Structure formats: structure tokens, C-alpha cells
């Protein structure tokens, strides 16, 4: 927990697959301060763009809790691609999944209501069947483009409705369906 896996600007490297635990991803345009954009869950991969671009890392990754990662070094990715060019399709599918998450982030941030952005951010942090968000309210605010005070008020309302339970540095999602319905309302 707390270990930095890679930083924005690091030399090109391989990919990391999250087996168990939680990790966060930070990024920003070049010459800007990286910000928290996503909380990863088991099954997510990160770092694939170095394979295609051969440029420094465009994001940073940090373990949030005790975490188990798989690492496939860049030279092994190259070897796999040489031996079986179909491996490139697999690496491209990882990049496609990253783009899908990016599109979801953009969509979520275009919601005018901060409560809907917070709900969408919580849901993005627990995709699949997980129910635990290991982020502080300030971090959720950073991801949802909302102030910590706004997040505190919104989360209190969500907790009163029975959608979440707030703990120290974590949030338990109790009713993801209600959060999803709320966040997608026009």
C-alpha cells in the first residue's frame, strides 16, 4: 500500500495488470501537475501506451491498499509481438479499454450537477461486482470536479438514502443501482 508503481514522465516500460487490491491513476497534459483521474480495480491493465509510442509514461500509478500486480516488461511485449503479431491485437484491446474509461470520465465530468458527477465517480471506482471505494472525499472531489465540502454534503445525502456507507478513507457502495439511476437522470 502506498507504493508508486510508475510516475508520469518515467521511461517507457511494460504493462501492469491489477490482480487484487486497488490502485489509482494520475495524469495531466504535458507540463501540468498530474491529478487523480481513476481508481483501478482487479482486471484493469495500465501502461500499454509505451508499447505503441516508445515515449515516457503519460500517467502515474500508485497502490492504495495491499495490492498484487502482474508486470509484463516492454522487452517481453516486443518479443511476444515478434513471435506472434496477433499479440499486438491484444495490446490494442487494452488500449481500447483505456480509451473507453477515458470516454466515460469525460461523459461523467460533463454532468452539470455535482451530485451526479460524484455518483458517477463512485460507480467508476467500483466497476464489476466490487463495492468498496478506497478514496478520501477530497480525492473523490478531485475526480468529480467538486469541492471537498460539496462531496461531504452529497455523500451525507447518499448515506441517508442508504446508497452508501462512509468509513475512514473508504466508502461502501450499498445500492449501486440507485446510484446509477441517479447519475444517469437527465
SULCOR-V899793 format. One record per pair of residues at least 12 apart in sequence whose ideal C-beta (glycine too) atoms are under 10 Angstrom apart, sorted by the first residue. I is the first residue (numbers start at 0). J is the second residue. Records with the same first field share a line. If there is no record, write none. Layout:
BEGIN
I: J + J
END
This chain:
BEGIN
0: 20 + 21 + 61 + 62 + 63 + 64 + 65 + 66 + 133
1: 61 + 62 + 63 + 64 + 65 + 66
2: 22 + 60 + 61 + 62 + 63 + 65 + 66 + 68
3: 25 + 59 + 60 + 61 + 62
4: 17 + 22 + 23 + 24 + 45 + 46 + 56 + 59 + 60 + 61 + 62 + 66 + 68 + 70
5: 45 + 46 + 49 + 55 + 56 + 58 + 59 + 60 + 61
6: 25 + 33 + 55 + 56 + 58 + 59 + 60 + 61
7: 24 + 25 + 26 + 27 + 29 + 31 + 32 + 33 + 55 + 56 + 57 + 58 + 59 + 60
8: 29 + 33 + 54 + 55 + 56 + 57 + 58 + 59
9: 46 + 49 + 55 + 56 + 57 + 58 + 59 + 60
10: 49 + 54 + 55 + 56 + 73
11: 46 + 48 + 49 + 50 + 51 + 52 + 53 + 54 + 55 + 56 + 73
12: 46 + 49 + 50 + 55 + 56 + 70 + 71 + 72 + 73 + 74 + 76
13: 46 + 47 + 49 + 50 + 69 + 70 + 71 + 72 + 73 + 74 + 75 + 76 + 77
14: 44 + 45 + 46 + 47 + 48 + 49 + 50 + 68 + 69 + 70 + 71 + 72 + 73 + 75 + 76 + 90 + 93 + 94
15: 39 + 43 + 44 + 45 + 46 + 47 + 60 + 66 + 68 + 69 + 70 + 71
16: 39 + 41 + 42 + 43 + 44 + 45 + 46 + 67 + 68 + 69 + 70 + 71 + 93
17: 39 + 40 + 41 + 42 + 43 + 44 + 45 + 60 + 62 + 66 + 67 + 68 + 69
18: 41 + 42 + 66 + 67 + 68 + 69
19: 40 + 41 + 64 + 65 + 66 + 67 + 68
20: 39 + 40 + 41 + 62 + 63 + 64 + 65 + 66 + 67 + 68 + 133
21: 38 + 39 + 40 + 41 + 61 + 62 + 63 + 64 + 65 + 66 + 124 + 125 + 129 + 131 + 132 + 133 + 134 + 169
22: 37 + 38 + 39 + 40 + 41 + 43 + 45 + 60 + 61 + 62 + 63 + 64 + 66 + 68 + 133
23: 35 + 36 + 37 + 38 + 39 + 59 + 60 + 61 + 62 + 63 + 124 + 133 + 134 + 138 + 142
24: 36 + 37 + 38 + 39 + 43 + 45 + 46 + 58 + 59 + 60 + 61 + 97 + 100
25: 37 + 58 + 59 + 60 + 61 + 141
26: 56 + 57 + 58 + 59 + 60 + 101
27: 57 + 58 + 59
28: 57
29: 55 + 57
33: 57 + 58 + 59
34: 138 + 141 + 142 + 144
35: 59 + 61 + 134 + 135 + 137 + 138 + 139 + 140 + 141 + 142
36: 58 + 100 + 101 + 104 + 108 + 120 + 123 + 141 + 142
37: 58 + 60 + 97 + 100 + 101 + 103 + 104 + 120 + 123 + 124 + 142
38: 63 + 120 + 121 + 123 + 124 + 125 + 126 + 132 + 133 + 134 + 138 + 139 + 142
39: 60 + 62 + 63 + 66 + 68 + 100 + 124 + 126
40: 123 + 124 + 125 + 126 + 127 + 128 + 129 + 131 + 132 + 133
41: 66 + 67 + 68 + 127 + 129
42: 96 + 126 + 127 + 129
43: 60 + 93 + 96 + 97 + 100 + 126 + 127
44: 68 + 69 + 71 + 90 + 92 + 93 + 94 + 96 + 97
45: 58 + 59 + 60 + 68 + 93 + 97
46: 58 + 60 + 70 + 71 + 73 + 76 + 93 + 97
47: 71 + 76 + 89 + 90 + 91 + 92 + 93 + 94 + 95 + 96 + 97
48: 90 + 93 + 94 + 97
49: 73 + 76
50: 71 + 73 + 76 + 77 + 79 + 80 + 86 + 87 + 90 + 91 + 93 + 94
51: 87 + 90 + 91 + 94
53: 73
58: 97
63: 133 + 134 + 138 + 168 + 169
64: 131 + 133 + 168 + 169
71: 90
76: 89 + 90
100: 123 + 126
103: 119 + 122 + 123 + 126
104: 119 + 120 + 123 + 142
106: 119
107: 119 + 120 + 122 + 123 + 142 + 143 + 144 + 182
108: 120 + 142 + 143 + 144
109: 144
110: 143 + 144 + 182 + 183 + 184 + 185
112: 145 + 153 + 181 + 182 + 184
113: 140 + 143 + 144 + 145 + 146 + 149 + 150 + 152 + 153
114: 143 + 145 + 149 + 150 + 152 + 153 + 154 + 156 + 157 + 181 + 182
115: 143 + 153 + 178 + 181 + 182 + 183 + 184 + 185
116: 139 + 140 + 142 + 143 + 144 + 145 + 149 + 150 + 153 + 182
117: 136 + 139 + 140 + 142 + 143 + 144 + 145 + 149 + 150 + 152 + 153 + 154 + 156 + 157 + 178 + 181 + 182
118: 143 + 153 + 154 + 157 + 162 + 163 + 175 + 177 + 178 + 179 + 180 + 181 + 182 + 183 + 184
119: 142 + 143 + 178 + 179 + 181 + 182 + 183
120: 132 + 134 + 138 + 139 + 140 + 141 + 142 + 143 + 144 + 145 + 150 + 182
121: 134 + 139 + 142 + 143 + 153 + 154 + 157 + 162 + 163 + 170 + 172 + 175 + 178 + 179 + 182
122: 172 + 175 + 178 + 179 + 181 + 182 + 183
123: 142 + 143 + 182
124: 138 + 139 + 142 + 170 + 172
125: 170 + 171 + 172 + 175 + 178
126: 175
128: 175
129: 172 + 175
130: 163 + 164 + 170 + 171 + 172 + 173 + 174 + 175
131: 166 + 169 + 170 + 171 + 172
132: 163 + 165 + 166 + 168 + 169 + 170 + 171 + 172
133: 166 + 168 + 169 + 170
134: 168 + 169 + 170
135: 147 + 150 + 167 + 168 + 169 + 170
136: 148 + 149 + 150 + 151 + 153 + 154 + 165 + 168 + 170
137: 150 + 151
138: 150 + 168
139: 151 + 153 + 154 + 170
140: 153 + 154
151: 165
154: 170
157: 170 + 172 + 173 + 174 + 177 + 178 + 181
158: 170 + 171 + 173
160: 173 + 174 + 177 + 178 + 181
161: 173 + 174 + 177
162: 174 + 175 + 176 + 177 + 178 + 180 + 181
163: 175 + 177 + 178
END
